[in-house]
Amino acid sequence: MNDEKRTRETQDELPAEAAPTFDPATLREAALAARAWPLEEARKLLARVEKNPPEKGHVLFETGYGPSGLPHIGTFGEVARTSMVRHAFETISDLPTRLVAFSDDMDALRKVPLNVPNREEMEQYLGLPLTRVPDPFGAHRSFGEHNNARLRAFLDQFGFDYEFASATEYYRSGRFDEMLLTALERFDEIMAVMLPTLGEERRRTYSPFLPISPKTGRVLQVPTLERNVAKGTIVYQEPDGEKVEIPVTGGHVKMQWKPDWGMRWAALGVDYEMHGKDLIPSAQISSKIARILGRTPPLLFTYELFLDEGGQKISKSKGTGLSMEDWLRYASPESLQLFMYQKPKTAKRLHFGVIPKAMDEYHQHLRAYPAQEPKAKLANPVWHIHRGRPPRSTMTVSYQMLLNLASVAGAGDKETLWGFIRRYDPDASPETHPDLDRAAEYAVRYFRDFVAPKRRFRLPEGKERAALEDLKARLEALDTADPADPEELQSLVFAVGKAHGFEPMRDWFKALYEVLLGASQGPRFGGFIALYGVENTGRLIGRALAGELAAGQETGAAGGQETG
C-alpha cells in the first residue's frame, strides 16, 4: 500500500478526537519517564515544590510582556511553552496551578516604535507610563491598553488558560505595597547588588525606585535623596529643582525593571518563569533581589531567541520577523505551536519560508500519535500542543503538495484545488476533511504571496528534452480509467531518468521541478502526478517542451490547467 493511500485509509478508521488511551497511573508513569522537554521541566519543578511546598497553596507560572511595542510572535511563544510545562506539571502532580501573563505597562515610553501611526505626535509622550500614553490607533484609552488588548486577543484565540495582570493595576491597587516597603527597608542591599553592574555615570543617579512625577506624570530616572522607612517615603528632586517627598506605595513609584522583576517574583510567589538568552544576566540579578526581599526566586528556563531571515534578532520596535497575524494567514495555529515546541534552546530563524514545513510536520506527528506507546505519545509534540487530547488529522494531501498544485494550476481560490483533490480522493470534502480545507485556503494565499513572485521556469536542456518527451509518452500510454497509484508513478518517473542516463538521479528530479514547477525543489513527483492527474501532467510537459511555461512567466500566465 502506498503512503498516500495508507494515510487516507488509516485516518478514516480514527475517531474524531483521540481520547486518552491509558489510565491515570499509566499516564503518570509514562510522564515521569518521557524525554520531552516540558516534562523534564515539570519534573524539576515537582522536585522543587516537594521540598518546599508553596504557602499560597498553588504553583504559580508567570510570563512577562513589555508592551512598548505591538505583541510579537516571541511573546506568544513564551506563553505557549509555559502552558506546555504547566500541563506537563499537572500530569505528574495534584497541586493546583495558575498562569499569570504579566504586562509591565507602567514602564515609560522610551522611544516611539516604527510600526505605529502618528509617530511624530507620539514624541511628546516620551517618558510617560505606557498606560498614560494616548493610543495612536485610537481604539483604547492608552497605548499600553491597546497592546495589552492585542496580546489578550491572540492568547484567547489559542485557548490558553491564563490570568492577565497589569503592572499599573498592581502598583496602584496596593498589591505590591508590602514588598515595596520591604525594598525600601533593604534599599542599601539592593543598591549593593545593582551598582557594580552600572557604569560610573549611571551609578551617581541610580535608584531602584522611579518616582512618577505628580507634576508631569513622567517616570523619572533620578537619585533617591532621602528615605524614611517609618513613613514609607522617599525624597527626590524634580527637573525644576523642587524636592518632593512621595510614598513608595500606591502607584507613586515603580521600580527599575531588574529590581521590579525580582520584587514581582517575591510579591506574587512565582514558581516558574521563562526568559530569553539575552536576559540571563538580568535574571541572575533579579534572583538576588528576590532573595534580599526574603523570597526564593522561581525555577527559570532560558530559551534561545528567534532570528529573522537574515539571522538577526527579531525587533519589536522595528517590526522585523513574523507577527502572529502573519503566520495565521498562511498556516494553522497548531503548526505555530509546533514551531514553538521544537528545540526551544536552539536559535531558530523565524520567517515565511518555515511555514510549509511546520504545517506538514504537525500533521505527520498527529498521524503517528494513535499507534504509539504511552511513553512515545508523551514525547510526541501534539500531546503537549493539545493538552493530552490530540485530534485526528484530516490532512490527506501535504501542504507542500498543495503549494505545488496551486503553482501549476494557477489557483486563485481553494475551489480550484478541491477540483483536483476530489478526483484524487473521492471521499474527501471540506466538511469531512476540515484540516485539508483550511490548508487549501492557506496554500492559495501562500502561493499568491510567496511562490508565484519567485517562480522561474526554464527550458529543458540537453538530454532533459528527450527524457521529458519519453515521460510524456509513457504517461499518455497509461490507462487513466484506473486510479493513479503514486508509488507506481514514482517508479515510472525514476525509470525514465535512469533510461536517459541521469546520474545522480536528483539531477533528473531537479530538472522536473525547474522546468515544470519553476522551482529548484519540489514534491515526491509520483504523488504530484497522482494529485494533479496523469493527463494534466502530460499536457503540462507538452507546454514546457513548447516553451509556453518559460514564456508565460513574463506575463504571469504560466499556470492554469484543467481540473479534469
N, C-alpha and C positions, 0 to 999 in steps of 0.2 A: 504494500500500500504506500503511495507517495505521501510526502509530508503534508501537502495542501489538503488531500482528501482525509488523511488521518486527523488533521486539525478539525475539519468540519464534523466528522462523524463522532469523535470523542466529545466535542463541545456539545453536541445535541444530546448526549447522554447525561450531562451535568445538570444539577438543579440550578434555579435562577440565582441563588446565593448559597455559597458553600458554608454550611453551618460548621461550628467547631466539631472536629472528628475525634476528639479524645476527651476523657473525663478530666475534672479539675486536678486530680492527683497526677495524672499522666502529663497534663499541661505544665504543672509546676515543675515536675521532674525534668521535662524537656527544656523549660525556660532556664533552669539552673545550670544546664549544660550547653545550650546552643551558643555557637560562636557568632552572634550578631552583635554589632557594637552597641545598640540600645540596651540589649540585655546585659552586656558586660558592664555598662554604666549603671544599670539598675542594681546589679549585684554589689558594686562598690558602694552605692548609696544605702543599700539594705544593711551592709556590714557596719556602716557608719551610724545609722539611726538605731540599730540594735544595741550598740554600745551606749549611746546617749539618746534615748527616746525624746522626741521634741515635746516640750512642756505645753505647747499650744494644741497638741492632740492630733496634728496632721503634718504631712510632709509638704513643704511649700516649694514649688518650682517657680522660677521667675525668668522672664525675658525682658530685655530693655530696648527702648526705642528712643532715638533722638530725633524729634520732629522738626529739625531745622531745614529739612528738605522733604520732598514728597516720598512716601514709603517706597522702598525698592525691594527687589526680589530677595536680597540678603536678609532683610527683616522677616519676610515670610519664612525663609529657610530656617531661621533661628527658632521660630515658633513651631514649625513643623517638626524639626529634630527634637526639640524639648518635649513635644507632645508624644513622640515615639518613645522616649526614655520614660516618660510618665506612665504610659500604658504598659511598658515592659515592667516597671516597678510594681504596678498594680497586679500584675500577673503573679509575682512572687511574694507579695506582701499584702496583708489585710489592713494596713494603716490607711486612713483616708488621705487624699491628696488634693491640692489646689494648684492651679496655674495662674499666675498674675502676669499680665502683659503691661509693663510699667512704662509710661511715657514721661520723659524728662522735659515736659513742656513749659517749665518755669525757667528754663535756660534762656539766656539772652540771644537775640538775633545778632550774630556777629558779622555775617555777610549775606548779601541777597543772592539766593540761588539763581542759576542761569535759566532754569526751565519754568519760571513763573511769569505771569503777565505783570505789567505795570512796575517793572523793576526800578525805574528811576524814582517813582513815588515811594517805593518801599525804603529807599535810602534814609529817609528822615526818621525811620523807626529803629535804626540800629541801636542796640543796647537795651531795648525793651524786652521783657519776658515774652516768649513766643505767644502766650495766651493774651498779651496786650497789643500785639501787632495786628492791625486790620487784615482781614483775609483778602489777598489780591484777586482771588477768584470770585469774591462776592457771595459766597454760599454760606459762610459761617461768621460768627462774631469775631473770630481771630484766626490767624494763620496756624497757630498751634491746634486749635479745634478742627480746622479744615484737614490738617494732616492726620490728626487722631481719627477723624471720621473715615478718611480714606483707608487707614490701617484696619480699623474695625470692620469696615465693609468687606474687605478682602478676607480677613480671618473668618468672618461669619460665613462667607461664601464657601469656604472649605470645611465648615462644620466643626471648627476647633472648639473645645470646651475650655474656656478661659474667662478670667475676670479682668476687665480693663481698669487700670489705675492711672490717675493723673497726678503728677508731682504738684501742680498748682493746688489741686484739691486737698492733697495730703498735707502740704505745708499749711495751708490756710485753715483747715479744719482742726488742726492740732494733733493729727495722727503721729507726727514726728516730734512733738514738743518734748516729751520725756528724754528722747535720745539727743535732741539738740541741747538741752540743758546739761546733759552728761558731757557732750562735746565741749561746751563752754567751760565746764569744770576741769576737763582734761585737755584744755587748749594747748598747753605747753608740750604735752606728749605728742599731740597731733603735729604741732609745728616741728618737733624734733624728727618726725618721720618725713615731713614734706620738704623742709628747707634743703636738705642735701640733694634733692632731685631737681632743684631750680638753679637757674643762672644767677650771678651775683646781683644784677639789677633787679630781677624779679623778687629776690629774697627781701629786698628793702620794702617792698609794697605788699607782700603776700599776706593774706589772711584766709583761713579756711571758711570764714563767714563772708558772704557777699551781701551787703545791705541793698534793699530795694528802696531807692530814694523816694521819700514822701513828697519831694518837690517835683521830680521829673518822671518818676515811675521806672527809671532805668536801673539795671543791675550794675552796681558799682564795684570795680576792682580797686579797692582802697584798703590800706592797712587798718587794723584794729588798734585804736589809740589807748582805750581803757576797757577793762572788763569788770563787771560787777556780778559775781556768781550768785550772791544772795538775791539780787533783784532780777537776775536772768537777762541782763542787758549788756550791750557793747556801745562804745563811743567811737565814731569815725568822723572824718571831715569831708563835707560836701565840696564839689569842684569850686564853688564860690567862696570857700574858706570857712563857712559856718560849721561848727562842731555839733553833731546831732547824736543823741542817745536813743537807741531803739532796742526793743526786746528781740531776742533771737527766736522767739516762738511766734505762732500765729501768722506765719507768712510774711513777716517783716524782713527776713533774710532768707537766702538759700545758701547751701554750702557749695564750695568749689566741687567740680564733678568727681574727682577721685575721693575726697572725704565724703562727698554725698553718696557715692556708691557704697562705701563701707558703712556709712550711717544707715542707709536704707536696708542693707542686709541685717544690721543689728536690730533695727526697729521692727522689721517685719518677721525676723527669724527665717530668712531664706535658707533653704537646704540645698538647692541645686540651681546652677546657672551656667549658661554657655557664653563664650565670648570669642571674638576673632583673635587670630595670632598676633595682630598688631597691638592688642591690648594686654599682652602678658605682663609688662612692667606695671601698668596701671592696676591690674587685678592683684598683683602682689602687694602694692601699696595699700589698696583698699582693704585687703585681707588684714594687714597690720592694724589699720584704723578700726576695723570691726572688733579686733581683739582688745584694742585700747578701750573701746566702749563697753567691754565686758561680754562680748558675744563671740561665738565660734563662726568664722566665715563659712560660706557654703562650699560644697563639693563643686569644683569647677571643671568644665570641659572646654578645651581650646580647639577651635576648628580653623582650618585654612580659609583664606579669603578667595572670593570669586574674582576672576580676572576677565577683562573684556577680550574681544577678538585679537587685539594687539598685544595681549599679555600684561596689560596694566590693571592696577586695582580699580574696581568699579567705584565711581564717584557719585554720591547722591546729588551734590550741588551742580555737577556738570551734566548729570543725566546720562552718563555712559552706561553701557551694559543693557541688559533687558529689564523691562518692568514686568510686573505680574500680568498687566493687561496685554503686553506683547506676547508672552508665552501662551496665554489662554486664547489668543486669537488664532493660534496655529496648532494647538495641541490640548490634550485633556488635563484637568487638574491633577489627576493621578500620575501622569507622566512627569509633571513638575515635582511632585513629592518624591518620585523615584530618583530624580536627579539630585534632590537634596539628601536623600538617604545614602547614596553611593559615596564611599570614601570621604567622609567629612574632614579627615585630617590631611587630605591631599588637595593642593591648589588646582582648581579646575577652571577652564575657560568657559565662560557663560555667554554664548552668542546664538544667533538664529540657527547656525549650522548644526547645533547639537540636538535640536528639537526632534527631527525624524527618528534618530537613533533611540532617544528616550521613549518615544511613543512605542516603537516596536519592542524594545526591551521590557517595558512594563507588561505588555500582553504576553510575551514569552514567559515571564515569571508567573503570570496569572494562569496560563495554561498548564504550567508544570506543577502548580500547588496541589491539586486534588490527589495526585498519585504519590506524593511524598510522605515519608515517615515523619512522625511528630517533631523530632529534632530538626529535620530538614525544613519542615514547614515554618518553624520559628526562625530559621536562618534565611527564609525567603523574604525579600523586601515587602511583598504585598501583604504579609501578615502584619507588618508594622504600619503600613500605609492605611490599611482598613481595620485596624484595631482588632485583629484576630478573626475577621469575617470577610475574607476576600470574595467578591462576586465571581461568576464565571465570565470569561471573555467571549464576546460575540464578534471578535475581530478575525474573520476568516481570510482576509487579504491584508498583507502588511501595509503599513503606512508608506514605506519606500516604494512598494509596488504601485500604490495609488498615485504617488507623485509621478512615476514614470508613465502610468496610464494617462494621467492628466496631460502630460507633456505631449505624447503622440496624438492624443485625441483633441488637443487644443481646448480642453474642457473649460467652459466658462461658468458652470454650475455643477452641483453634485449629481443632478439627474442624469447628466451625460455619463458620469462614471457608473451610475446604477444600471444604465443600459448594458454595460459590459459585465458588471457584477452578476446580474440576474441570469445571464446566459452561462456564466462560469459556475454559478451556484444557484440553481433554480429555486431552492428552498429559502434563499436569503431575501429579506425585505427590510426596509427601515424600521418596521415595527418589531420584527423578530431579532434583528441584529442592530440594536441602537448604537453599540460601540462603533460598528462599521459605518453607520450612517453619519455619526458625528465626525469620524475620521475622514470620510469623503468630503465633507464640508471644509474641514481643516486643510485637507490636501489641496483643494482648489484654491484656497486663499494663499497657501504657501507657494504653490506653483506660480500663481499670478505675480506674487510679490518678489520671489527669490529665484525660482528656477527659470521662468521664461526670460527674464532680462539677461541671464548668463548663458543661455543655450548657444552653442557654436557648432552647427553641423558642418561636416566636411565631406568632400567627395571621396569615394573609395580609391585606394592607391594600389598599384601593382596587382598582386595575387588576390587582394581583397575583393576586387570586382568579380573575378571568376568564382570565388568562394560564395559571394552573395548571390550570384546567378544560380549556383548549384543549390544553395539553401532555398531559394525561391522555388526552384523546380521541385525539390523534394517536398516542400510544404504543399504545393499545388497537387502533388500526386497522392496526398493523404485523403482518406475517406472522412470528410468533415461531418458526416451524419452521426458519427460516434463522438461522445465527449472526449475532448483532448486530455491526454494524460501528461502532466508536467514533466514526469521523470522520463517518459519516452521521448518527449520533445527535447528535453535537455540532452539526451543521448544522441538524438539526431543532429542537434547543433554541434555537439562535440565531434561527431563523426565527420561532419563537413570540414571542420577546422583541421582535423587530423589528415583528411584526404588531401588537403591543399597545402600541407607542409608547414603549418604554423607551429613554431617552437620558440619560446614556451607557448603553451595554449592560451595563456592570459592575453597574449597579443591579439588573438582572434576575437576574444570577447571584448577587449578594449576597442577594437575596430568596430564591432557591432554597436557599442554604446556611442562612440563618437559619430558614426555615420548615421545611425537610426534615431538616437535619442539626443544627440547634441551635448553629450557629457562624457567625461573620461571614466566614470564609474556608473554601475547600474545594477539591476536585479539579477537574480538567477534567471537566465534567459528562457529556459523551458517553461517556467512558471509564468513569465511575462507573456509568452506566446499563447499559453492556455487562457489567460485572462483577457488579453486583447483580441484573441481569435486568430485561428490559422489563416483564414482568408484575408483578414485585415493586415496581418503581419506580411503576407505575400505582397499585398498592394503597397505597404509601407516600403518594403525593399525595392519594389519597382519604382517608386517615386524617388528613392535615394539614388538608384542607378541612373535615373533620368536627370539627376541634378536638381530636382524640384525642392528637396529639403534644404540644401545648401543655398539655393537661390531664394527660397521662401523666407529665410530668416532676415533677409534685408527688408522685407515688407511686413514681417510679423505673421506670415501665413504658413509657417512650417507644419502646423498641426492640422487637425480637422479630419478625422477618419469616421467611417460609419460604425455604428454600434452593432450592426449585423443582426 
